[in-house]
């Protein structure tokens, strides 16, 4: 059944990605959820498509979506929950910077089973099924084998809250001094997929939401990587922090994070 869910999620992500590309060339209607947190009509239309198709095919499942929150059609809770981000990288999208994606994950009995992330500008589809490895456009992918943080390319993202930005700048400064280079591209889901594909060796971020990382977390794990909280304990979708690496540099990254003292992480 997991393979059927994967095929459905893959086709749906590509359809939503096509919708985003259609909107990319238009004059966008943009509103704000915060001083620097944007939402566009493309976010809303993409989510509308994803939610309607999921409920059409799986009316008894529940959904956690970025823009509309938790939803279910029936009164009885379902063990199956779709976690979706209709447009991860909205600020990039609004500025026509081509680094954004659609992220879809399926959780069954509180365990991630399927993850799909689609980058419509590069036409790259990252997928994973628990226990079956990770793939990019159908081909198997693995994390890098780099064992030294000093020779690693790492990435991060910044929260929309100004105080959280200042907190992460402390870490950014430290990693700039200790790693080969640091990137900040503006899409946590794609950052995680790039770790899975060996393009990045490591990733960290504060103030994440479940829809930001659900699919990418599974994809990294299935590519042979490691994902944890800042204290090294297993990652939880409800905890707004993540460190994802090839496994080789994980402890080195955690060491830097922990030397900074207690960071103020808010959900």
ROLUM-526082 format. One line per 10 residues: number of its first residue (from 1); their letters; for each residue x, y, z of C-alpha. Coordinates in Angstrom, 1 decimal. Layout:
# residues N
NUM	a	X,Y,Z  ...
***
This chain:
# residues 267
1	xxxxxxxxxx	0.0,0.0,0.0  2.9,2.3,0.7  3.9,2.2,-3.0  0.4,3.2,-4.0  0.5,6.2,-1.6  3.9,7.1,-3.0  2.6,7.1,-6.6  -0.4,9.2,-5.6  1.7,11.7,-3.7  4.3,11.9,-6.5
11	xxxxxxxxxx	1.7,12.6,-9.1  -0.1,15.1,-6.9  3.2,17.0,-6.1  4.0,17.3,-9.8  0.5,18.6,-10.5  0.8,21.2,-7.7  4.3,22.1,-9.0  2.8,22.7,-12.4  0.3,25.0,-10.9  3.1,27.0,-9.2
21	xxxxxxxxxx	5.0,27.4,-12.4  1.8,28.7,-14.1  1.5,31.4,-11.3  5.2,32.2,-11.4  4.9,34.3,-14.5  1.8,36.2,-13.4  1.3,39.4,-11.3  0.9,37.9,-7.9  -1.5,38.8,-5.1  0.7,38.8,-2.0
31	xxxxxxxxxx	-0.4,39.2,1.6  1.5,38.9,4.9  1.1,36.5,7.9  3.8,38.6,9.7  6.2,41.4,9.1  8.3,39.3,6.7  6.2,36.1,6.4  4.4,36.1,3.0  1.6,34.1,1.5  0.6,34.3,-2.1
41	xxxxxxxxxx	-2.5,33.2,-4.0  -0.3,30.4,-5.4  0.2,29.0,-1.9  -3.6,29.0,-1.4  -4.4,27.5,-4.8  -1.8,24.8,-4.4  -3.1,23.9,-1.0  -6.6,23.9,-2.3  -5.6,21.4,-5.0  -3.7,19.2,-2.6
51	xxxxxxxxxx	-6.4,19.0,0.0  -9.2,18.4,-2.4  -7.3,15.6,-4.2  -6.3,13.9,-0.9  -9.9,14.0,0.4  -11.2,12.8,-2.9  -9.0,9.7,-2.8  -8.8,9.2,0.9  -11.8,10.8,2.6  -11.2,9.1,5.9
61	xxxxxxxxxx	-7.6,10.4,6.2  -6.7,13.6,8.0  -4.5,16.5,6.8  -2.1,18.9,8.4  -1.5,21.8,6.0  0.5,25.0,6.3  -2.2,27.5,5.4  -5.4,25.8,6.7  -4.0,23.8,9.6  -5.5,20.4,10.7
71	xxxxxxxxxx	-8.5,19.1,8.8  -10.6,15.9,8.6  -13.9,15.1,7.1  -15.2,12.6,9.5  -15.6,12.7,13.3  -13.4,9.7,13.9  -9.6,10.3,14.0  -7.7,8.5,11.3  -4.3,6.8,11.8  -3.3,8.2,8.4
81	xxxxxxxxxx	-2.3,11.9,8.3  -1.0,13.8,5.3  1.4,16.6,6.2  1.7,19.1,3.3  3.4,22.3,2.4  1.9,23.6,-0.8  4.7,26.0,-1.4  7.9,25.8,0.7  10.0,28.9,-0.2  7.2,31.4,-0.6
91	xxxxxxxxxx	9.5,34.4,-0.3  11.7,33.0,-3.1  8.6,32.4,-5.2  7.3,35.9,-4.7  10.6,37.3,-5.9  10.9,34.7,-8.7  14.0,33.2,-7.2  13.8,29.6,-8.4  14.3,27.7,-5.2  10.9,26.5,-3.9
101	xxxxxxxxxx	9.0,23.2,-3.8  5.9,21.2,-2.9  6.3,18.9,0.1  4.0,16.0,0.9  4.4,13.4,3.6  2.2,10.6,4.9  2.3,9.6,8.5  0.6,6.3,9.6  0.2,5.7,13.3  2.5,8.6,14.1
111	xxxxxxxxxx	5.3,7.2,11.9  6.5,8.8,8.7  6.0,6.2,5.9  6.1,8.3,2.6  7.9,11.5,1.7  7.8,13.4,-1.6  9.3,16.8,-2.4  9.0,18.2,-5.9  11.1,21.1,-7.3  9.1,22.3,-10.3
121	xxxxxxxxxx	11.8,24.6,-11.7  14.5,21.9,-11.8  11.9,19.1,-12.4  13.4,17.1,-9.5  11.2,14.7,-7.6  12.7,13.5,-4.3  10.9,10.5,-2.9  11.2,7.9,-0.1  9.2,5.1,1.4  10.2,3.8,4.8
131	xxxxxxxxxx	12.6,0.9,4.5  13.0,1.3,0.7  15.6,4.0,0.4  15.5,7.5,-1.2  15.3,8.4,-4.8  15.7,11.4,-7.1  13.6,11.1,-10.3  13.6,7.3,-9.8  17.3,6.9,-9.2  18.7,5.9,-5.8
141	xxxxxxxxxx	20.4,8.6,-3.8  22.7,8.6,-0.8  24.1,11.2,1.6  27.8,12.2,1.2  30.7,10.4,2.8  32.5,13.6,4.0  33.8,13.1,7.5  35.2,16.5,8.3  33.1,19.6,9.0  36.0,21.7,7.8
151	xxxxxxxxxx	35.6,20.2,4.3  31.8,20.3,4.4  29.2,22.5,2.7  26.3,23.0,5.2  23.1,25.0,5.0  20.5,26.6,7.2  17.3,28.7,7.2  16.1,31.6,9.2  12.8,32.1,11.1  10.4,34.9,10.3
161	xxxxxxxxxx	10.7,36.1,13.9  13.4,38.8,14.3  14.6,37.5,17.7  15.0,34.0,16.2  17.0,35.4,13.4  19.4,36.9,15.9  19.7,33.5,17.7  20.5,31.7,14.4  23.0,34.3,13.4  25.2,33.2,16.3
171	xxxxxxxxxx	25.2,29.7,14.9  25.7,31.0,11.4  28.8,32.8,12.5  30.2,29.7,14.1  29.6,27.5,11.2  31.0,30.0,8.8  34.3,29.8,10.7  34.3,26.0,11.1  32.8,24.6,7.9  34.0,25.0,4.3
181	xxxxxxxxxx	31.0,27.2,3.5  27.4,27.9,4.5  24.4,28.4,2.3  21.0,29.9,3.0  18.5,29.2,0.2  15.1,29.6,1.8  13.4,26.2,1.6  13.9,23.7,4.4  12.3,20.9,2.5  14.7,21.3,-0.4
191	xxxxxxxxxx	17.7,21.8,2.0  16.9,18.4,3.5  16.6,16.8,0.1  20.0,18.3,-0.9  21.5,16.6,2.2  19.9,13.3,1.1  21.4,13.7,-2.4  24.9,14.5,-1.1  24.8,18.1,-2.3  24.9,19.4,1.2
201	xxxxxxxxxx	26.7,17.6,4.0  24.7,19.0,6.8  21.7,21.3,7.7  20.4,22.9,10.9  17.4,25.2,11.6  15.4,26.7,14.4  11.6,27.4,14.6  10.5,24.8,12.0  7.0,23.5,11.5  5.9,19.9,10.8
211	xxxxxxxxxx	5.1,20.7,7.1  8.6,22.2,6.6  10.4,19.0,7.5  8.1,15.9,7.4  8.9,14.7,3.9  12.5,15.8,4.0  13.2,14.1,7.3  12.2,10.7,5.9  14.1,11.3,2.7  17.3,12.0,4.6
221	xxxxxxxxxx	16.9,9.0,6.8  16.2,6.7,3.9  19.3,8.1,2.1  21.5,7.0,5.0  21.6,10.2,6.9  20.8,11.2,10.4  18.2,13.7,11.7  18.0,14.8,15.3  17.1,17.5,17.7  19.8,19.9,18.8
231	xxxxxxxxxx	20.6,17.7,21.9  21.1,14.7,19.7  17.8,13.0,20.6  15.5,11.7,17.8  13.8,14.3,15.7  10.1,14.9,16.4  7.9,16.9,14.1  6.4,18.7,17.0  9.8,20.0,18.2  10.8,23.1,16.1
241	xxxxxxxxxx	14.5,22.3,15.6  16.4,20.0,13.3  19.9,18.9,12.5  20.2,16.7,9.5  23.6,15.4,8.2  25.3,12.6,6.3  25.9,11.1,9.8  29.6,11.6,9.5  29.7,15.2,10.7  26.6,15.0,12.9
251	xxxxxxxxxx	28.4,15.1,16.2  30.7,17.9,15.0  27.7,20.0,14.2  26.0,19.2,17.5  29.1,20.2,19.3  29.1,23.6,17.8  25.4,24.1,18.5  25.8,23.0,22.1  28.8,25.3,22.8  26.5,28.2,22.0
261	xxxxxxx	24.5,27.5,25.2  20.7,27.3,25.4  19.2,28.8,22.3  15.7,30.3,22.5  13.7,28.0,20.2  10.0,28.8,19.8  7.4,27.0,17.8
***
